[in-house]
Amino acid sequence: MAELIQEKKFEPAIIKIIILGLLGLSATYCFGHYLSLLLINFHQTRFLLFSLLAVAIFLIIFFFQVIFIQHKWQSNLIIFLEAIVLFFSLSGLSIFSSKLILISVFLFFVFLILPNFLARKEIDNNLKIDFLKINRIVFNGAITAFSIFWAIIIGNVIFFNFLNQPSFDLQKFITPFLEMSEKTLPSDFNKNILKGFVEQQINSDAQLKLLPEAQKEKIIEESLKQIEKEMGGKFDINTILKNQETQTVFKELSDKFLNIPPKIKVYIAVILGLIIFSILKGIGIVLTWPLTFITFLFYELLLATNFAKISLEQRDKEVLSL
C-alpha cells in the first residue's frame, strides 16, 4: 500500500518534468532552426525575429525548469538534451564544421548549467523563495549562453564567407545589416549613411580634402540633392546601394580591405564577434524586463492551478555553543 501511495505522488511530478523538458527542447529546436535559415539567407530578417522569439520562450521555460525540478541530475539531463537538439538543428549546414558547432554547443551547455546550479543553490540556502533574484540569475545566465553561441556562429560565417576570401565585396557583406537596420532605425538613417559615403569620397580626393569645412558641407548637400533627384526622392537601402557614388566608395573600401594582413583580419573577426556578443547581451537585458513580468504571471498561475506548490518544512540544524 505504501508503494502505491508513493507511485501516485511520484507519477504526476515526472509527467510535469517531461512536459517542461519537451517544451524546452521545442524552443531550442526552433531557435536553431530559424538561426540556420537566417544564416542561409541574411536578407530574410523575419528569421531573426523568430529566433529571438524562440529565445524569449526558452527563457521562460528554462526558469520554470530550474525552480520546479529539484533533482540536479534531472535538470542537467534536460539541459544536455537541449544542447544536443541545438547541435543537430545546425549540423546540417555545410558552411559550418562539426568541430565549431560542437565547441559552441559545449559553451552553451556550460553557461546553462552555471545559472541552474547558482539558482538551485539560492533556493536551497534560503528560507524563502526570492522570485526576482532567482529570475535574474537564470535569465542572465541563459542570455549569456545564447549570446556566446550566436556570436561564435555568426562570427564564423563572417570570417570564412567574407573576411578570409581572396576577394572581398564590402557591399555584399554590409547589405544584410543595413537592411535590418533600415527596419528598426529612424527614417533619416539611410540619408545619413549616404551622407557618410559622400564624405568618404570627398576625403579620398586629395584636392577636395583640403577645402574648408563650409565648402565641403556645401558640396555634400548639393551631392545629396542631386542623388535624391536621381532616386526620385527615395532613400531606401536598395536604391542607395545602386547609386554610382555609393558603389565607388564600396569598391575603394573593398580594395583597401584586401591589403590588410591576414593576422589583422583574424583580430577584426574576433572584435566583430565581441561586438555581436555585446549587442545580443544588450538586447537580452532589455528583453528580460517584460519577460520577467510575463514569467511572474505564469509563475502565479502555475501555483494557483496546483502545477506546483509552496510548502514549509522543518529543518534540524546543529548549533555549537560554549
Residue pairs with C-beta under 8 A, 6 or more apart in sequence:
16 68
16 307
16 308
17 68
17 69
17 74
17 78
20 61
20 64
20 65
20 68
20 69
20 78
21 65
21 78
21 81
23 61
24 58
24 61
24 62
24 65
24 78
24 82
25 78
25 81
25 82
25 85
27 54
27 55
27 57
27 58
27 61
28 54
28 58
28 82
28 83
28 85
28 86
28 89
29 85
29 86
29 89
30 50
30 51
30 54
30 57
31 51
31 54
31 55
31 58
31 86
31 89
31 146
32 85
32 86
32 88
32 89
32 90
33 89
34 47
34 48
34 50
34 51
34 54
35 47
35 51
35 89
35 90
35 150
35 153
36 89
36 90
36 92
36 93
37 44
37 47
38 44
38 47
38 48
38 51
39 93
39 95
39 153
39 154
39 157
40 93
41 47
42 176
43 175
43 176
43 179
45 179
45 180
45 183
48 180
52 283
52 287
55 143
55 146
55 284
55 287
56 287
56 291
58 142
58 146
59 138
59 139
59 142
59 143
59 287
59 288
59 291
59 295
60 291
60 294
60 295
60 298
62 112
62 138
62 142
63 134
63 135
63 138
63 139
63 295
64 298
64 299
64 302
65 75
65 78
65 79
65 116
66 75
66 115
66 116
66 119
66 120
66 134
66 138
67 119
67 123
67 129
67 134
67 138
68 307
68 308
69 75
69 78
72 116
72 117
72 120
75 116
75 120
76 113
76 116
79 109
79 112
79 113
79 116
80 109
82 112
83 105
83 106
83 108
83 109
83 112
84 105
86 105
86 108
86 149
87 101
87 102
87 105
90 96
90 101
90 153
91 98
91 101
95 157
95 160
95 161
96 153
96 156
100 152
100 153
100 156
101 153
103 152
104 148
104 149
104 152
104 153
105 149
107 145
107 148
107 149
107 152
108 145
108 146
108 148
108 149
110 145
111 141
111 142
111 144
111 145
111 148
112 141
112 142
112 145
114 141
115 137
115 138
115 140
115 141
115 142
116 138
116 141
118 137
118 141
119 134
119 137
119 138
122 130
122 133
122 134
122 137
123 129
123 134
129 310
131 296
131 299
132 292
135 292
135 295
135 296
139 284
139 288
139 291
139 292
140 288
143 280
143 281
143 284
143 285
143 287
143 288
144 281
146 280
146 284
147 277
147 280
147 281
147 284
148 277
150 276
150 277
150 280
151 273
151 274
151 276
151 277
151 280
152 273
154 273
154 276
155 269
155 270
155 272
155 273
155 276
158 173
158 269
158 272
159 265
159 266
159 269
162 168
162 172
162 173
163 265
163 268
163 269
164 262
164 265
167 258
168 254
168 257
168 258
169 250
169 254
170 250
170 253
170 254
170 257
171 241
171 247
171 250
171 254
175 237
175 241
178 193
178 237
178 241
179 237
181 189
182 189
182 190
182 236
182 237
190 235
190 236
190 237
190 240
191 224
191 235
193 240
194 224
194 227
194 235
194 240
194 243
194 246
195 220
195 224
197 240
197 245
197 246
197 249
198 220
198 223
198 224
198 227
198 245
199 216
199 220
200 249
200 252
200 253
201 245
201 248
201 249
202 208
202 209
202 216
202 219
202 220
203 209
204 249
204 252
208 216
208 219
211 219
223 245
227 243
227 245
228 235
230 243
231 239
231 240
231 243
240 246
241 247
260 268
302 308
303 309
303 310
